C-alpha cells in the first residue's frame, strides 16, 4: 500500500506541474527560463581597459553572476557594498546608457576604496552610474526610485 500511495503522490505532483506550466502559457505569463538570455560575456574581455579587471574577470568569472541577475537595458540597479566598483562597472556595461546603476558604499568605508571607486566612476564605462555614500539600512535616496 505504501508503494501505491507514493506512486499516486508522484503522479499528482507531475500533473500539478504540467497544469501550472500549461496554465501560465495559456495566460501569457512568461517563465524566466523561456526568455532569451543576452550574451553577458560579449561586452567584457578585451573591452575592459584595466589589466587588473581582466585578471579579475578570469578569477571571478562574472558571466554566471550577470546571467543570474537577469540584467536588461532600462533597469535601475543597486550595487550595495560596491567597494571599488568592479561589479558596478560590469552592471553599468550590461544595462546600457539608458539605464542607471547605483554604487552604494557605507560612510565608514576606507578612503582607499572610496578613491578607487571615484577613479573608476570617472571612466566612460561608468557614465550611467551614480556613487552613493549611505548606510546599508537606508541605501537609496527617495529621489532614486
N, C-alpha and C positions, 0 to 999 in steps of 0.2 A: 504494500500500500504506500509506503514511503517513496518508492521509485515512481509510482504513478503520480503522486502529488508533486514531486519535484519536476517531472516532465510537464505537467499541466502548468506549473508556475513558470517554467522556462518559456513555454509556448505563449502564455499570457503576456510575458514581458516582450517577446518578439512581436506579437500582434500590436501591442501598445506602441512600440517604437515605430512600426510601419505606419500605423494610423496617424501618429503625430507628424511624421515626415510628410505623408501624403496630405494631411490637413494643412500643414504650413505651406506646401507648394500650391495647394488649391486657393489658399487665402492670399497668396502673393508675398509671403514672408520669406526673405532670403536668408539662407543659412550662411554663416561665416565661411564654412568650408566650400561653399558653392561660388563664392565671389572670386573674381580674378585677382590674384595676388601680384602686385607690382614687383619688378625686379629690383630688390633693395640693394643688390650688390653693384648695380650699374653706376650710381653716382659716386662710388668710392674708388678705392685703388689708386690709380695714377692721378686722379683729380685732387687727391689730398696733398697739399703742398708741403706740409711739415713732415720731415723724416720720422720724428717721434710718433706722429699719428699713424703713419703707415706701418711702423713696427707694432704699435699698439693694436692696430686692426688685425694683424696676424695673430697676436696673442689673445685678444678679447673676442675675436670672431663676432662682429656686431650684427651680421645679417640675421641670425635667429632672433635676436632682440628686436630688431626693426620689424621683422615679419610678425612676431608676436604682438607688438604694439599696434599693428594694423594702420600705420600712418598713411594719410591721404592728403592730397592738396586741399587747402581751405581750412584745415584744422587749426585749433588753438591748443597748444601743448604746454604742459607744465613739467619741467625737469626739476624735481625737488632734490636739493643737495647736489647741485650741479658741479660743485668743485671747480676745476679749471675749465670746464665746458666741453670736454671730449664728447659726451653723449649729446649735449645741447647742439653742438655743431652737426653731428650725424643727423639728428632730427631736423634741424634747420635746412639741411641739404635735401632731405627727402620730402618735406611738406611743401617746399617751394616758396617763391617770393610773395605769393598772395596770402600766405599763412603767417602765423607768429608762434614762436616758441619762447617761453619764459624760463630763464635760467635762474632758479631761486637758490640762494645761499643764506645761512643764518648770519646775524650781525656779528657773532663772535668767531667767524671764520678766520683762518690765518691770513695775514697780509699777503704772503706769497701766493696763496690760492686766489685771493681777490685780484691781485695784479695779473696772474696768468689768465684769469677769465677776461679781464679788461683788454688784455692784448689780443686774445682770440676774438673777442666781440668786435674789434676794430677791423677784422678781415671781411672781404666781400661775401664769403660764405655765410656770415652771421648777420647780414643786413636785415633779416627778418626775425631777429631775436631781441629780447629785452632782458637786461640784468635786473634782478630783484634781490635786494638785501632785506629779508624779512624773516621772522621766526617761523619755525616749522608748523606751529599751531595756527598761523594766520599767513599763509604763503602768498596770497594774491590780494592786490588792492581791489576794491569794489569796481573800479573803472576798467578792469581787465576782462570782464565777462561779456 
